Amino acid sequence: MYFELRNISVRYDKVRALDDVSLVLERGEIVALIGANGAGKTSTLRAITGLARPTAGEIWFNGQRIDKLDPAAIVGLGISMVPEGRHVYPFMSVKDNLLMGAYLRKDKKGIEQDLQKSFARFPRLKERLRQQAGSLSGGEQQMVVISRALMARPQLILLDEPSLGLAPMVVRDIARAIVEINREEGISVILVEQNSRMALKISNRAYALETGRIALTGNSADLLNDDHIRKLYLGLARL
């Protein structure tokens, strides 16, 4: 198995955020995690990246157990995260924000090639290359943080609510970019989203979290038509 959570539990003081959560990801897949606020989606990503230590269970990536590693070591193995909230370095230029994603790399030619890929994917970043990142629109900042994560040349990218607070047209651009990253660069994706419809449309498989537990899992196309998912997460009932 390429990536696997095995019966993971996470606590914050006395509050249990995750309870016996298991998840698998095959190489090259997009897997979505959907659920309401407080369901445990972000805690799952924090556990994967070493920012929250599991109190039980194991996490495996590419044949190696990683739940005992520190966050920097996990990044070094090829896992990058795009956190919720578009955390740019506000007083640094767009270019310097992107280069921060490549801080572990020494290949100057490869870094330049990846910068050009970022500009091809999001042309607005090239137009604002010397502009302070904090002065960008929300959609442009999201483009920066996604591109910054890709500058590390990850094998697996974790996206935490990439569509949050964005206009519908920008959400479509972000969704298109996620699919492109996966298909053209072969990067596996774990996508956390409250926009369940978008997440299910672009992912291969999905897990629905409810109060720290996996409530339902299956192929994304099937879950789009599942009555339970439609009522709870899509705001629709079958007519």
N, C-alpha and C positions, 0 to 999 in steps of 0.2 A: 504494500500500500504506500502511495506517495506521501500522503499526509493523513494523520489520524489523531483525533481526540479520543481517548479511552476513559470513559467514566469519570470525567472531570467535575470536581466540585470546587467552588471558590466562595470564601467568606470575607466579608468586611466587618470586623469586630464580631458581633453576634448575628449579623444579618447574612443569610445564605443567598448569594447572588446566582450561583449555578449549582445544580444538584444532579450529579450522575449524568452529565451530558456527553454523548458520544457523537462523533461526526467524522466522515471520511471524505477525502478529496482525491480524485485521480489526477494524474499529470495532464495538464491542458484543459481542465474543466473550469467553468464558472459555477460556483455554488453560492446560493443566496441564503442569508439568514434573515428571516422576517419576524416581526412581532411588535407589540406595542412598547411604549416607553416603560422601562423597568423590567422588561422580559429577560434581560441578561445578554443581549446582543453585544454591547460594548465590552462587558465583562469577559465574554468569550475571546474577543480580540486582544484584550489586555492579558489574558492568560497565555495566549499564543506568543505574544511578543515579550513575555517575561516581566511585564509591568504589574501583574497580579499573580502571586504564587498560588497554584492550586493546593488545596488542603487534601485532595485525594485525586487519584487518577494519573494518567500519563499522556504526554504529547509527543508524537513521533513525526519527523520530517525527513524524507529521503533516506530512510534506514537508520536515523539517529534519534535518540531520545533527547528532547530539548527543554523539558519543563524545569530542569535544574540550572539552565544556563542564564547568564545575565543578558539584558536587552542588546548590548553591543555585539555579543557573540552570535545572537540570533540573527541580527542584521547581516553579519558577516557570512552566515550560511546561505543567505539569499532570500530572506523574508523582509519585505518593506511594508510599512503601514501608512495609510493616509488617514489621519485622525479626523474625527468630527470637529467641525467648527473652523476649518480653513486656517490653520495655524501657520501663517507666513511670518517671516522676520520682517516686521513692518517698515523699518528704517533702512533696510538693505534693498539694493536694486533687484529687479526680476532676475537678472543674470546671476547675481551672487546667491540669491535664494536657490536657483537651480543647481549651482555648483556645490552648495552645501550637501546636496544629495549624493555627491560623488566624493565625499571626504575620505572614504576608505580606498579610493582608486588612485593608481599611479599612471595609468595609460592616457596620456594627454590627447593622443589622436582619437582614441575611442570616446573620450569625454566630449570632444568637439563634435564627433559624429552623432552622439546622443543628443547634444544640444540642437543640432540641425533637425533631428527627428522630432524633437519637442516643438520646434517652430513650424514644421510641416503639419504636425497634428493640430496645433493651436496657433494659427498665424498671428493672433492678437498678441501673443507673448513676444514675438519678434518686434512688433510695432512699439511695445512698451519696455523694451529690454533694459533701458537705463532708468526707468521710472521706479520710484519707491513702491515696494509691493503693497504697503499699507494703503496706498492711494487708489488701488485697483478696485473694480466692482467685485461683488461677491462671486460671480461666475468666473471672472478672470483670476481671482485668488484661488478658486478651486482648480483651475487649469494649472496654476503654478505648483500647488502642492501635489497634484497627481504627477506632473512632470518631474518634480523634485524627487519623488519616490522612485520613479523609473530611472533616474540618473545613477542609482545604485546597482542597476542591472539585476533586479531581483528575478528569482525563479517563481516566487509566489508573492502576490500583492494583496494586502488586506485593505478594503475600502470601507470606512465607517461613515455612513449617511452622506455620500457624495452629492446627493441632490437636494439636501436640506436647505430650505430658504431660497432656492433658485427659481427663476422664471421658467415656464414650461419649455420655451425654445432652448434655453441653456441646458435644461435637464436632458433634452434630446441630444444635444451636442456631447454631453458627458456620457450618456449611455452609448452613443456611437463610438466614442473614444475607448470605452471599456471593452467593447466587442472587438475593436480593431487591435488593441493591445493584446488581447487574448489570441486572436486568430493569426495576426501577422507576426507577432513576436513570440508566440508560444508560452506566454506567461499565464500561470494558473491564478485564479482570482477567488477570494472569499469576499462576498459583497453583503454588507449589512445595510439594510434599507427599511425605512418606514413606508417608502413609496413601493408598496408590495407589487403593484401592477408592473411597474418598470422593471423591478428586480426579477420577477418571474418571466417576463418577456425575453430578457437577455441571458438568463442563466440556464444551465443544463439541468441542475437539480436544486432542491431547496429544502431547508429545515425551518419549521415554524416553532418559535420559542414562546412558552407561556410560563411566567413566574419561575424562570430558571430551569425549566425542564423542556425537553423536546416533545412537543405535542403532536407533530405530524411531519412526515418527510415523504418525498417522492420526486418524480420527474416534474420539472417546472410547468411544462405544458399541461400535465394532468391536474396539477394544483390550481392552475388558473380557472379550471372548470369545477373545482371541488366546492360543494355548497358551504362547508364549514369555513374554508378559506375565504370564499366570496363574502360571507356575512361578517366575519370577524376582521378581515384585513383589507378587503377591496370595497367594502361599503355597498355590496350588491347582493341581491338574492336572485336565485334562478326564477325566471318568470315562466 
